[in-house]
Amino acid sequence: MIPLLLAATLVLWASAFVGIRFALRAYNPCELAVLRFCVASAVLLLVGRAQKVCLPARADLPRLLLLGTTGVLLYRSPGPGRA
């Protein structure tokens, strides 16, 4: 089972470059990033439900939102020499 999962990961990862090239014809980079996060969130929600993972407590949501937002912004921000 593990070799099959590794092969699937390899194929999906390798095809991402081609998919992004085609998607950039229809969407700008910001829209594409939002679309990717929405798809990833939906997949993670389905996997979490299937694995019976509990949702975070309501009190933890502001902190999770802050961490997620700053993580994305820091990753996407131009660093030294990337302007």
C-alpha positions as CSV (number, residue, x, y, z in Angstrom):
1,M,0.0,0.0,0.0
2,I,2.8,2.4,0.9
3,P,4.5,2.1,-2.6
4,L,1.1,2.9,-4.2
5,L,0.7,6.0,-2.1
6,L,4.2,7.1,-2.8
7,A,3.7,6.7,-6.5
8,A,0.4,8.6,-6.3
9,T,2.1,11.4,-4.4
10,L,4.9,11.6,-7.0
11,V,2.5,11.7,-9.9
12,L,0.3,14.4,-8.3
13,W,3.3,16.5,-7.2
14,A,5.0,16.3,-10.7
15,S,1.7,17.2,-12.5
16,A,1.2,20.2,-10.2
17,F,3.5,22.4,-12.3
18,V,1.6,21.6,-15.5
19,G,-1.7,22.2,-13.7
20,I,-0.6,25.5,-12.4
21,R,0.5,26.7,-15.8
22,F,-2.9,25.9,-17.2
23,A,-4.8,27.4,-14.3
24,L,-2.8,30.7,-14.5
25,R,-4.5,31.2,-17.9
26,A,-7.9,31.5,-16.2
27,Y,-7.0,32.8,-12.7
28,N,-4.5,35.3,-11.3
29,P,-2.0,34.0,-8.7
30,C,-4.0,35.3,-5.7
31,E,-7.2,33.6,-6.9
32,L,-5.3,30.4,-7.6
33,A,-3.8,30.4,-4.1
34,V,-7.3,30.9,-2.5
35,L,-8.7,28.0,-4.7
36,R,-5.8,25.7,-3.7
37,F,-6.4,26.5,0.0
38,C,-10.2,25.9,-0.4
39,V,-9.6,22.5,-2.1
40,A,-7.0,21.5,0.5
41,S,-9.3,22.5,3.3
42,A,-12.2,20.5,1.9
43,V,-10.0,17.4,1.5
44,L,-8.6,17.8,5.0
45,L,-12.1,18.2,6.4
46,L,-13.2,15.0,4.6
47,V,-10.1,13.0,5.8
48,G,-10.6,14.4,9.3
49,R,-14.2,13.3,9.4
50,A,-13.3,9.9,8.1
51,Q,-10.6,9.5,10.8
52,K,-13.0,10.9,13.4
53,V,-10.7,13.8,14.3
54,C,-12.3,16.3,16.6
55,L,-12.7,19.9,15.5
56,P,-10.7,22.5,17.5
57,A,-12.4,24.2,20.4
58,R,-14.1,27.5,19.6
59,A,-11.7,29.3,22.0
60,D,-8.8,28.1,19.8
61,L,-10.2,29.4,16.5
62,P,-8.9,33.0,16.8
63,R,-5.4,31.7,17.5
64,L,-5.5,29.2,14.6
65,L,-6.8,31.9,12.3
66,L,-3.9,34.2,13.3
67,L,-1.3,31.5,12.9
68,G,-2.7,30.4,9.5
69,T,-2.9,34.0,8.2
70,T,0.6,35.0,9.3
71,G,2.0,31.7,8.0
72,V,0.6,32.3,4.6
73,L,1.5,36.0,4.5
74,L,5.1,35.3,5.6
75,Y,5.4,32.5,3.1
76,R,4.1,34.7,0.3
77,S,5.9,37.9,1.2
78,P,9.0,38.9,-0.7
79,G,12.0,38.3,1.3
80,P,15.5,39.8,0.9
81,G,16.4,39.6,-2.8
82,R,12.9,38.4,-3.9
83,A,11.3,41.7,-4.6
